Amino acid sequence: PCAASTRCEPGLQPVPDRDQPPRPLFGAGHRLRHQRDIDAAFRGGRKFVNRRLVVWIRPSTEAHSRLGLSVSKKVGGAILRNRVKRCLREAFRRLSSGLGQSWDTMIVVRPAAPPLTYAEATEALSQIFERKLLHDRSPSPSPRSGGARRHARQKSGDQRGKAPGQTP
């Protein structure tokens, strides 16, 4: 049996952990802990969605990126929710350095398809970060997009989607 300060590998002698390089910690300073910070991430952040996650990302005033997690009881019991949070924290820790500057990131796990493994968490979060980087590189949209066209159609009396003889 191995002592608490060692790790075991099959067929090998226990190796002390101090031989390993120190792993960067994900302490309280790297988390969105205050409600005002979480609200600011929701209000001022850019929203990205995929099958597993809904993520709000906004520039941080801190020297390092910070993460907030919300995992509903709809995802599962406490053990499952904690596993999902551990996987997402580790995936964020490894992937956030590729974003460049520091960001406040709020992640809400979707109950229909939570990331149950580290690989799933990394895949879901990397998809979001790739879309975020693409969004940052794309030119800003023109002022007359989406709602402006719809408003212009309504003003001009466009009758799309109406049955013949129907009035607005």
For each residue, the residues with C-beta under 8 A, 3 or more apart:
1:
2: 6 7 8 14
3: 6 14
4:
5: 16 17 18
6: 2 3 14 15 16 17
7: 2 14 15 17
8: 2 12 14
9: 12 15
10:
11:
12: 8 9 15
13:
14: 2 3 6 7 8
15: 6 7 9 12 19
16: 5 6 19
17: 5 6 7 20
18: 5
19: 15 16
20: 17 23
21:
22:
23: 20
24: 93
25: 30
26: 30 31 67 89 90 93
27: 30 31
28: 31 33
29: 62 64 66
30: 25 26 27 64 65 66 67 93
31: 26 27 28 66 67 68
32: 37 38 41 66 67 68 104 105 106
33: 28 37
34: 37 38
35: 38 39
36: 39 40
37: 32 33 34 40 41 66 68 104
38: 32 34 35 41 42 68 106
39: 35 36 42 43
40: 36 37 43 44 45 58 104
41: 32 37 38 44 45 56 57 58 68 104 105 106
42: 38 39 45 56 106
43: 39 40
44: 40 41 58
45: 40 41 42 56 57 58 104 105 106
46: 56 57 58 132 135
47: 54 55 56
48: 54 55 56 57 128 131 132 135
49: 53 54 55
50: 53 124 127 128
51: 110 112 113 124
52: 109 110 113 114 115 120 124
53: 49 50 107 108 109 110 115 124 125 128
54: 47 48 49 107 108 110
55: 47 48 49 105 106 107 108 125 128
56: 41 42 45 46 47 48 105 106
57: 41 45 46 48 103 104 105 128 132
58: 40 41 44 45 46 103 104
59: 101 102 103 104
60: 64 65 66 101 102 103 104
61:
62: 29 65 66 102 104
63: 102
64: 29 30 60 102
65: 30 60 62 92 96 99 102 103 104 105
66: 29 30 31 32 37 60 62 102 103 104 105
67: 26 30 31 32 88 89 92 96 105 106 107
68: 31 32 37 38 41 104 105 106 107
69: 85 88 89 106 107 109
70: 106 107 108 109
71: 75 81 84 85 109 114
72: 75 109 111
73: 76 81
74: 111
75: 71 72 80 81 84 109 111 114
76: 73 79 80 81 114
77: 80 81
78: 81 82
79: 76 82 83
80: 75 76 77 83 84 114 116
81: 71 73 75 76 77 78 84 85
82: 78 79 85 86
83: 79 80 86 87 116
84: 71 75 80 81 87 88 109 114 115 116 121
85: 69 71 81 82 88 89
86: 82 83 89 90
87: 83 84 90 91 115 116 117 118 120 121
88: 67 69 84 85 91 92 107 109 115 121 125
89: 26 67 69 85 86 92 93
90: 26 86 87 93 94 118 121
91: 87 88 94 95 118 121 122 124 125 126
92: 65 67 88 89 95 96 105 107 125
93: 24 26 30 89 90 96
94: 90 91 97 122
95: 91 92 98 99 122 125 126 129
96: 65 67 92 93 99 103 105 129
97: 94
98: 95 129
99: 65 95 96 103 129 132 133
100:
101: 59 60
102: 59 60 62 63 64 65 66
103: 57 58 59 60 65 66 96 99
104: 32 37 40 41 45 57 58 59 60 62 65 66 68
105: 32 41 45 55 56 57 65 66 67 68 92 96
106: 32 38 41 42 45 55 56 67 68 69 70
107: 53 54 55 67 68 69 70 88 92 125
108: 53 54 55 70
109: 52 53 69 70 71 72 75 84 88 114 115
110: 51 52 53 54 113 114
111: 72 74 75 114
112: 51
113: 51 52 110
114: 52 71 75 76 80 84 109 110 111
115: 52 53 84 87 88 109 120 121 123 124
116: 80 83 84 87 120
117: 87 120 121
118: 87 90 91 121 122
119: 122 123
120: 52 87 115 116 117 123 124
121: 84 87 88 90 91 115 117 118 124 125
122: 91 94 95 118 119 125 126
123: 115 119 120 126 127
124: 50 51 52 53 91 115 120 121 127 128
125: 53 55 88 91 92 95 107 121 122 128 129
126: 91 95 122 123 129 130
127: 50 123 124 130 131
128: 48 50 53 55 57 124 125 131 132
129: 95 96 98 99 125 126 132 133
130: 126 127 133 134
131: 48 127 128 134 135
132: 46 48 57 99 128 129 135 136
133: 99 129 130 136 137
134: 130 131 137 138
135: 46 48 131 132 138
136: 132 133
137: 133 134
138: 134 135
139:
140:
141: 145
142: 145
143: 148
144: 148 149 152
145: 141 142 148 149
146: 149 150
147: 150 151
148: 143 144 145 151 152
149: 144 145 146 152 153
150: 146 147 153 154
151: 147 148 154 155
152: 144 148 149 155 156
153: 149 150 156 158 160
154: 150 151 157 158
155: 151 152
156: 152 153
157: 154 168
158: 153 154
159: 162 166 168
160: 153
161:
162: 159 166 168
163: 166
164:
165:
166: 159 162 163
167:
168: 157 159 162
